C-alpha cells in the first residue's frame, strides 16, 4: 500500500486538527528534521505521519482518541488522602520496572517483538461492549515484514525504509540511544521546546496565523502525549528506559491520580493522567506493575466537509505479554 492510500484510510476516522494539534504536528516535523540533519531528504512517510498522527490527538485504527479533560481523578495539588501522589506512584512503578527488567536479553536485529494485547471497548450510548485479543510480531530493526493485529484485523506491514523515522522510535538500536536520566528524557519528550519558543495561533478570524509565547502546559502536554506513545505501539525498551519514562512523567506538573481504575482484564489498578487528555497509564494497585492504558474516543463521519463524531466509547488496553521471538507466529 502506498503512503497516500494509507493516510487516506487512516484519516477517515480522524477529527479535524485543533490549533494545539496543528502546532504539535509542526513541532514534531521541525524536531525530526533537526535530528535527521538532512531537511531535504526527510522521508515522505514521516512527513505524512507527523501531519496526521504526530499531534496532541492520539489516533488509532478504528477511531480517534480524544485529547480532552477527564473529570475523574485527583489533581497534583489536591489532598493526598493519606496515600500515594501521582508522582510517588510513578516512582514506585519505575522501581518495579527496573526490578522486572533485570536480566532481560537484548534482542537481535533479526528477531521480532511479540506482543499480546487485550482490548475492551465500551460504547457510551447503549453500553455495548466489544473485546479483542490482538497479537503482533514486529521486526526489531524494521528490516523484515511485520504482522500487526489491531481490533482483530491483521495488517501485514512491509519493512521500514532505511531513512524512515518513527516517533518515538520502534527500532531497538535507536531507543538504545535515548537517555535514561529522567531530566534528560523529559527534555527529549518535550522535543527541546521551551517557553522561549513561539506557538502558532490559528484562531484568528482572518485566517492568518499569529504567534504567541509557548506556555509550560503546552510543552508538558506534548511530553505526556509522547510518553503515552511509547506504550500505544508495543516495543522492547532498553534497560532503564521504561523506568525513566515513568520518572520523567512524574516531573510533569499537574499530573493526577485516579485510585479506582480497572484495566482491560478487570484487574484493579491506579491510573495517572494529564488534565488535557482522556488517556491514562494504569498500574497495578498493589505492586505498581504497568498494566495498560485507558482511552476515550469515537468514530467520525465527514459531513459537509466537517467531521461529525458518533459512537463515543471508552477503551481499556491491557498488556498481557511482551517478549522477543525468532519468527512470526512464534510465542515466548
SVG drawing of the C-alpha trace seen along z (x, -y; Angstrom):
<svg xmlns="http://www.w3.org/2000/svg" viewBox="-29 -39 52 59">
<polyline fill="none" stroke="black" stroke-width="0.4" points="0.0,0.0 1.4,-3.4 1.8,-6.2 -1.1,-8.4 -3.6,-5.5 -2.5,-4.6 -3.0,-8.1 -6.5,-8.4 -7.6,-5.2 -6.1,-6.3 -7.5,-9.8 -11.1,-8.6 -11.9,-8.4 -9.8,-11.3 -11.3,-14.6 -10.1,-17.9 -6.9,-19.1 -7.3,-21.7 -4.9,-24.6 -2.9,-22.7 -2.8,-19.7 -1.5,-21.7 1.2,-23.2 2.3,-19.9 2.5,-18.4 4.6,-21.3 6.8,-21.0 7.3,-17.2 8.2,-17.9 10.7,-20.6 12.4,-18.5 12.5,-15.5 14.2,-17.5 16.7,-18.9 17.6,-15.4 17.8,-13.8 20.2,-16.6 19.1,-16.5 16.0,-18.6 16.0,-18.0 15.9,-14.2 13.3,-13.8 11.2,-10.7 7.8,-11.4 6.2,-8.8 7.5,-10.7 6.2,-14.0 2.7,-12.4 2.9,-10.7 3.6,-13.9 0.9,-15.7 -1.8,-13.1 -0.6,-11.2 2.0,-13.4 -0.3,-15.6 -1.8,-16.0 -4.7,-13.9 -3.6,-10.3 -5.3,-8.4 -5.6,-4.7 -7.2,-2.3 -11.0,-2.2 -11.5,-5.6 -10.0,-8.8 -8.7,-9.0 -9.7,-12.3 -7.5,-14.7 -9.9,-16.2 -10.4,-16.7 -11.1,-13.7 -13.2,-14.6 -12.1,-11.7 -9.0,-11.6 -7.1,-13.9 -5.1,-17.0 -1.5,-17.3 -2.4,-19.9 -5.4,-18.0 -5.4,-16.4 -3.3,-13.2 -6.0,-11.3 -3.2,-9.5 -2.0,-7.6 0.4,-8.0 0.5,-11.0 0.7,-10.6 4.5,-11.3 5.1,-8.9 3.2,-6.2 5.2,-6.7 8.5,-6.4 7.3,-3.1 6.3,-2.0 9.8,-2.9 11.4,-0.8 9.1,2.1 10.1,1.8 13.8,1.8 13.3,4.9 11.3,6.8 13.7,5.8 16.8,7.2 18.4,9.8 16.2,9.1 18.2,10.1 19.0,7.5 17.0,8.5 18.9,9.2 18.1,7.2 16.8,10.3 14.3,11.1 10.7,9.9 8.9,8.1 6.0,10.2 3.0,8.6 -0.3,9.8 -2.9,7.1 -6.4,7.5 -8.7,4.6 -12.1,3.8 -14.2,1.1 -17.5,0.0 -19.7,-2.4 -21.2,-5.3 -24.6,-5.0 -26.3,-1.7 -23.3,-0.3 -22.4,2.2 -19.1,3.9 -16.6,5.3 -13.5,7.3 -10.4,8.2 -7.2,10.1 -4.6,8.8 -1.2,10.5 1.6,8.8 5.1,9.7 7.1,6.5 10.6,6.7 13.2,5.5 15.1,3.4 12.3,2.9 14.2,4.7 11.7,7.5 7.9,7.6 5.8,7.5 2.4,8.8 0.4,6.5 -3.2,7.1 -5.4,4.2 -9.0,4.8 -8.9,8.3 -7.8,7.1 -4.4,8.4 -2.1,5.9 1.0,7.2 3.4,4.3 6.4,4.0 9.9,3.4 10.7,-0.1 12.7,-2.1 16.3,-3.0 15.5,-6.6 12.0,-6.2 11.7,-7.7 9.0,-6.8 8.4,-8.9 9.1,-7.7 11.3,-5.1 10.4,-1.5 13.8,-0.2 15.7,1.1 19.0,-0.4 17.5,-3.8 15.9,-3.5 19.2,-2.4 20.5,-5.9 17.8,-7.6 18.7,-9.0 17.7,-7.1 18.2,-10.0 14.7,-11.3 15.5,-15.0 17.3,-14.4 14.5,-12.1 11.8,-14.7 13.6,-17.3 13.6,-14.8 9.9,-14.1 9.3,-17.8 11.2,-17.8 13.5,-20.5 10.8,-23.1 10.8,-25.9 8.7,-28.9 11.1,-31.0 9.6,-29.3 6.6,-30.7 3.3,-28.9 1.2,-29.3 -2.2,-30.7 -4.6,-29.8 -7.8,-31.1 -7.5,-34.5 -10.7,-35.3 -8.8,-36.4 -7.2,-33.0 -3.8,-34.4 -1.6,-32.7 -0.2,-34.7 2.3,-33.6 2.1,-33.7 4.6,-32.5 4.6,-28.9 3.0,-28.0 4.6,-25.4 1.3,-23.4 1.6,-23.3 5.1,-21.8 4.1,-19.4 1.1,-18.2 3.4,-17.3 5.7,-15.4 2.9,-13.4 1.5,-12.5 4.9,-11.4 5.3,-9.2 2.0,-7.6 3.1,-6.8 5.8,-4.6 3.0,-2.2 0.4,-2.6 2.7,-0.7 4.4,2.1 8.2,2.0 11.0,3.6 12.6,0.9 16.4,0.9 17.3,1.3 16.1,-1.6 14.2,-3.4 10.7,-2.4 11.5,-3.3 13.0,-6.6 9.8,-7.3 7.7,-6.9 10.1,-9.1 10.1,-11.8 6.3,-11.9 6.4,-12.2 8.2,-15.6 5.3,-17.0 3.3,-19.5 -0.4,-18.8 -0.4,-15.0 -3.2,-13.4 -4.2,-10.1 -7.4,-8.0 -7.4,-5.4 -10.4,-3.4 -9.2,-2.3 -9.5,1.1 -7.5,2.4 -8.8,4.3 -8.6,7.6 -10.6,6.3 -7.5,6.0 -7.7,3.3 -5.4,0.5 -4.4,-3.1 -4.4,-5.5 -2.2,-8.5 -3.3,-11.1 -2.7,-14.7 -5.6,-17.3 -5.8,-17.9 -6.1,-14.3 -8.6,-11.5 -6.0,-8.8 -4.0,-7.5 -1.4,-5.0 -2.8,-2.2 -0.6,-0.5 -1.3,2.5 -2.7,1.1 -0.6,3.5 2.9,3.9 2.8,0.9 3.5,3.0 2.5,1.2 -0.8,2.8 -2.0,0.8 -3.8,-2.3 -7.2,-3.9 -8.6,-5.8 -11.6,-7.7 -12.5,-8.0 -15.1,-7.9 -15.7,-7.2 -16.4,-10.1 -18.2,-10.8 -17.3,-13.5 -20.5,-15.6 -20.4,-18.8 -16.7,-19.0 -16.6,-18.6 -16.1,-15.6 -19.1,-14.6 -18.4,-12.4 -20.5,-9.4 -20.3,-6.2 -18.3,-7.6 -16.5,-4.8 -14.3,-4.2 -11.4,-1.8 -9.1,0.2 -5.9,1.9 -4.2,4.5 -0.7,5.6 -0.8,9.4 2.5,10.4 5.6,8.7 8.7,10.6 11.2,11.4 10.9,14.4 12.8,15.6 9.9,15.7 6.4,14.6 3.9,17.0 6.2,18.0 5.3,17.1 7.7,16.7"/>
</svg>
